[in-house]
Every structure is written in structure tokens, then in C-alpha cells.
Amino acid sequence: MSPTVTDEQIQALAQTAKPYSLVLLHWGPERTMGGADAIELEHQRRMVSLRAEGVIAILCPVASDTLAGIAIMTVPTEEATEIMAGDPCARAGMMRYEVHPCHGFSGDALPT
């Protein structure tokens, strides 16, 4: 059974929320175009570089025929949108993206 969470605990946590940008990457119509493997490798290199720079806090590739991945970015939605507009897979029509404002809590992490 889960621990009891009080209203005060919820309010205290809510006060620590910080803005982030949630990026949803969907496979596009050109996913299997000629040269797709090389373009996807450049996409991966770019996303991992953004993670190393701290622009992406959490990077989650997704094993799906429709959803390609999820990223939580530490930049405002406008900047995240600009970053994703320059993505090699997005430019090639292999992926499309959505950027949404969201909030998160410092210290949250995926378990090791």
C-alpha cells in the first residue's frame, strides 16, 4: 500500500515545481526513406549531445511504431521548439515533434 500523502506535503512539493519543456517525437511518413539510417544517427548524436550539455534532462527513446521518443528539456518551450526544428529527422520528415510546457521537481530521476 502506498504511503499517505497530506495536503501540506502536496502543497510543499508544488512550491518547488520548475518549468521544463516536454518533447514528444513521433515517427513521420519518411521514416524509411533512402539514407534514413545515417540521418537517424545524426539525430541520435544531436540528442545525446544536448543531453551532455544539460539541455535535455531526461531522454527516453521509445520502442513503438508511432512514438519515437520523449525528452524533457531544461529550456523554455520556444527554445525547445527552435532546437527541434533543426533536428535532422524532423527536417527530413522522418519525425514530427510536439513541444509542451510542463513542470517537474528538482531531484526527480529515473531509477538506476
BAKOL-365312 format. One record per residue (C-alpha): residue number from 1; residue in three letters; x, y, z. Coordinates in Angstrom, 2 decimals. Example, Ala and Ser with C-alpha at 12.3 -4.5 7.8 and 13.67 -1.06 7.14 Angstrom:
NODE seq type       u       v       w
NODE   1  ALA   12.30   -4.50    7.80
NODE   2  SER   13.67   -1.06    7.14
END
This chain:
NODE seq type       u       v       w
NODE   1  MET    0.00    0.00    0.00
NODE   2  SER    1.26    3.49   -0.80
NODE   3  PRO    2.10    5.95    1.97
NODE   4  THR   -0.44    8.56    2.98
NODE   5  VAL    0.32   11.95    1.46
NODE   6  THR   -1.03   15.00    3.23
NODE   7  ASP   -2.39   18.15    1.63
NODE   8  GLU    0.55   20.03    3.17
NODE   9  GLN    3.05   17.68    1.51
NODE  10  ILE    1.37   18.20   -1.86
NODE  11  GLN    1.41   21.98   -1.42
NODE  12  ALA    5.05   21.95   -0.30
NODE  13  LEU    6.09   19.90   -3.33
NODE  14  ALA    4.06   22.10   -5.69
NODE  15  GLN    6.01   25.13   -4.41
NODE  16  THR    9.25   23.55   -5.69
NODE  17  ALA    7.99   22.92   -9.25
NODE  18  LYS   10.19   24.30  -12.02
NODE  19  PRO    9.29   24.85  -15.69
NODE  20  TYR   10.54   22.43  -18.34
NODE  21  SER    9.58   21.53  -21.89
NODE  22  LEU    8.22   18.11  -22.76
NODE  23  VAL    9.08   16.98  -26.30
NODE  24  LEU    7.17   14.13  -27.92
NODE  25  LEU    8.77   12.72  -31.06
NODE  26  HIS    6.51   10.81  -33.45
NODE  27  TRP    7.61    8.80  -36.46
NODE  28  GLY    6.78   10.57  -39.71
NODE  29  PRO    5.97    9.43  -43.22
NODE  30  GLU    9.61    9.45  -44.37
NODE  31  ARG   10.82    7.14  -41.57
NODE  32  THR   12.14    4.55  -44.04
NODE  33  MET   13.34    6.90  -46.78
NODE  34  GLY   16.65    6.28  -48.50
NODE  35  GLY   19.52    7.28  -46.22
NODE  36  ALA   17.30    7.12  -43.12
NODE  37  ASP   19.87    5.24  -41.03
NODE  38  ALA   22.51    7.95  -41.47
NODE  39  ILE   20.00   10.72  -40.74
NODE  40  GLU   18.76    8.93  -37.62
NODE  41  LEU   22.36    8.50  -36.41
NODE  42  GLU   22.86   12.28  -36.70
NODE  43  HIS   19.58   12.81  -34.81
NODE  44  GLN   20.83   10.48  -32.05
NODE  45  ARG   24.22   12.22  -31.92
NODE  46  ARG   22.49   15.60  -31.60
NODE  47  MET   20.09   14.44  -28.89
NODE  48  VAL   22.88   12.82  -26.85
NODE  49  SER   24.96   16.00  -27.24
NODE  50  LEU   22.03   18.10  -25.98
NODE  51  ARG   21.77   15.72  -23.02
NODE  52  ALA   25.51   16.08  -22.31
NODE  53  GLU   25.12   19.89  -22.43
NODE  54  GLY   22.24   19.77  -19.93
NODE  55  VAL   19.64   20.99  -22.42
NODE  56  ILE   17.93   17.59  -22.19
NODE  57  ALA   17.42   16.43  -18.61
NODE  58  ILE   15.77   13.12  -19.47
NODE  59  LEU   15.99   11.33  -22.82
NODE  60  CYS   13.80    8.29  -23.49
NODE  61  PRO   13.78    6.56  -26.86
NODE  62  VAL   10.51    4.64  -27.26
NODE  63  ALA   10.14    1.21  -28.85
NODE  64  SER    6.99    1.90  -30.84
NODE  65  ASP    5.86    2.13  -34.43
NODE  66  THR    4.30    5.54  -33.76
NODE  67  LEU    6.12    7.24  -30.87
NODE  68  ALA    9.87    7.62  -31.41
NODE  69  GLY   10.87    9.19  -28.10
NODE  70  ILE   10.34   11.62  -25.26
NODE  71  ALA   12.68   14.30  -23.99
NODE  72  ILE   12.36   16.67  -21.06
NODE  73  MET   14.27   19.84  -21.85
NODE  74  THR   15.52   22.44  -19.41
NODE  75  VAL   14.81   25.32  -21.77
NODE  76  PRO   11.60   27.31  -22.43
NODE  77  THR    9.14   25.88  -24.96
NODE  78  GLU   10.04   28.48  -27.59
NODE  79  GLU   13.71   27.49  -27.44
NODE  80  ALA   12.85   23.78  -27.38
NODE  81  THR   10.72   24.30  -30.50
NODE  82  GLU   13.63   26.05  -32.26
NODE  83  ILE   16.00   23.26  -31.26
NODE  84  MET   13.67   20.58  -32.56
NODE  85  ALA   13.05   22.47  -35.82
NODE  86  GLY   16.74   21.96  -36.56
NODE  87  ASP   16.68   18.22  -35.83
NODE  88  PRO   17.91   16.13  -38.79
NODE  89  CYS   14.99   13.65  -38.58
NODE  90  ALA   12.44   16.46  -38.28
NODE  91  ARG   13.92   18.31  -41.26
NODE  92  ALA   13.83   15.10  -43.33
NODE  93  GLY   10.21   14.32  -42.45
NODE  94  MET   11.25   11.16  -40.61
NODE  95  MET    9.90   12.52  -37.33
NODE  96  ARG    7.49   15.17  -36.25
NODE  97  TYR    7.55   16.72  -32.80
NODE  98  GLU    5.29   18.36  -30.26
NODE  99  VAL    6.60   20.65  -27.52
NODE 100  HIS    4.55   21.22  -24.37
NODE 101  PRO    5.26   23.29  -21.28
NODE 102  CYS    5.43   21.17  -18.15
NODE 103  HIS    6.66   21.32  -14.58
NODE 104  GLY    8.99   19.00  -12.71
NODE 105  PHE   10.68   18.69   -9.39
NODE 106  SER   14.44   19.02   -8.88
NODE 107  GLY   15.99   15.73   -7.88
NODE 108  ASP   13.46   13.54   -9.67
NODE 109  ALA   15.32   10.94  -11.70
NODE 110  LEU   14.92    7.59  -13.35
NODE 111  PRO   15.95    4.76  -11.01
NODE 112  THR   19.32    3.14  -11.69
END
